[in-house]
Amino acid sequence: MEVSFWGESFKVNLVVGCIGGFLIAVLGSMFGFGGGPFMVPLLTVVLGLPMYLVVGSSLLAIFFNTVMGTVRHFQFGHFDLLLFCAMMPGAILAGFVGPKIAKKLSPLMVKRIAVLGLLILGVRLLF
Amino acid sequence: MNRKIALLGAALGISASMLFSGGSFAAQPVGMAAAAGPAGAVTAAGSVQISLDKTSIQNGGIIHLRGSAPAGVPVYVEVWSRRTVRADYFDTKMNKKTGNRPYILYMTNELPAYYRILVPTDRQGALETAKAKGRSWSCRAALKNCGAIEAFEAPAAIPIERYHVSVVGSVIGSRGNLLPAMSPEKDRVRAMQLLKMRFRRPDAILAPVVMTEPDGTFTAKIAVPQGSPGGTFFVRAVAGQNGVTSKTLSFQNHIAFPYVYLNVAGTSMDLFWPFLLSFVVCTFGVLMGAGGGFILNPLLVLIWPLPATVVAGTVMPTVLFSQATGIYNYSKIKFISWKLGIAIGLAMLLGGFIGPELTELITLSQFKFVFGIILILLAGLMAWQTTPGYVARNKKEKAILDQFQKKAREAAAKRAKPELETA
């Protein structure tokens, strides 16, 4: 598929993109995460698209999964309204506070701490 | 900006009103109890009598039970809540005779949200044996070894639905074909499996606390933990193998704000903690550039006794609004390729259709295991993003991205201007 973006056009391998997106969506909706950190590398590294094309478009693609996942979870009775109401304000507040803190921190340092945290949590889940 | 604040206000308002209605809901008056008898035990030959020292507790607590039964027989006490919760169990165990795997999903909405059988103190050993088996313990065997099979009564007759799950069914997004109801005996066995899926550990179902005197009188401490459902609880004693049953008594568990009972999750909790957790984790998520779900979900199942289905189904919608805002902001400056986003989005739509059904088919330990692998993969991915080669490349990409975004913003501003002048 050909995609034109700000005066440039890119060739996209839709088969790989769709299969990858599908798998990420199955896991994402199954385990309840968005999948952005996997989607962006899929489009940039595997499909070789530039970052500026990917940031907005991957968000749009993930949004499809989030909407469908939400509807289906709701349909199966997995949605707890009170728990949602407790966590939603926290998530919205984080959207305001996060970017303010981000300016003061080195992104590289944050990533390294995140790697450590994810590893600890991951191992804790495995055993 | 204003939109976001309004949204936040609305969300807070809704949650606050929900909390209060939840609080008063939990504090419903005593009464109703189908067979709640007056306290006070009178011994009669061959019968079982019980009495409780309290009629209500506040957000969990201890109730002392006294009673009498024919001398020399073991006594079991069954305690359960009126509030019910959903549980499911996916049977994929191979049938040893035929070699077939059943692939049947058993599901109920009426498992008591709190359930416990108090067994004689001398059954401690049987309970330890079950605990030593780890995840593969069998609820039926544990009940049997503790001699408590006869006491398993309240959940034995709950309605259980059976679905035959098939690959085709999963793809078209159905739970599978609803199978006809089972015989009461089979229902009873499945109810035990559902009990295990819900309460996970043998010591969450069985407690060796019934102390019997030689003359047949017995005492037991009923410990209702914090986080148990509010409302009415029932207590009943069963003596001996032929199952002489006492009257059913009841007591109330009052839950007050900020503790609320989560209907779907079947647990009550102080809502401040999930709020704080979500805030901290999502803030960190913004910093590291990954959504909060990756960290929030595993923490939720590790900290609270929440089912994986509820965690996945409740965390997912929390990012809906932030994603929608992001898309709106990008689309304002025309920084989205709709063609690319929708093309891959349609594949993801299909994935999102299938995923939530699969959550029901895995056990909590499988959920944790796969999530653990996903997190380690993610950690690897992020570690790679901190290597010097990647950082250098990323810097260049970022500069180009900023340039494009600036251009896009200027173009958007230019388009907006003529409109202003004509207005």
Interface residues (C-beta under 8 A of the other chain):
Chain A: M1 V3 F5 W6 V12 L14 G17 C18 I19 G21 F22 L23 I24 A25 V26 L27 G28 S29 M30 F31 G32 F33 G34 G35 G36 P37 F38 P41 L43 P50 M51 Y52 L53 V55 G56 S57 S58 L59 L60 A61 I62 F63 F64 N65 T66 V67 M68 G69 T70 R72 H73 F74 Q75 F76 G77 H78 F79 D80 L81 L82 L83 F84 C85 A86 M87 M88 P89 G90 A91 I92 L93 A94 G95 F96 V97 G98 P99 I101 A102 L105 P107 L108 V110 K111 R112 A114 V115 G117 L118 L119 L121 G122 V123 R124 L125 L126
Chain B: K4 L7 L8 A11 L12 I14 S15 M18 L19 G22 R86 N109 G173 R175 V260 L262 N263 V264 A265 L271 F272 P274 F275 L276 L277 S278 F279 V280 V281 C282 T283 F284 G285 V286 L287 M288 G289 A290 G291 G292 G293 F294 I295 L296 N297 P298 L299 L302 L306 T309 V310 V311 A312 G313 T314 V315 M316 P317 T318 V319 L320 F321 S322 Q323 A324 T325 G326 I327 Y330 S331 F335 I336 S337 W338 K339 L340 G341 I342 A343 I344 G345 L346 A347 M348 L349 L350 G351 G352 F353 I354 G355 P356 E357 L358 T359 E360 F367 K368 F369 V370 F371 G372 I373 I374 L375 I376 L378 A379 L381 M382 A383 Q385 T386 V391 N394 E397 K398 I400 L401 F404 Q405 K407 A408
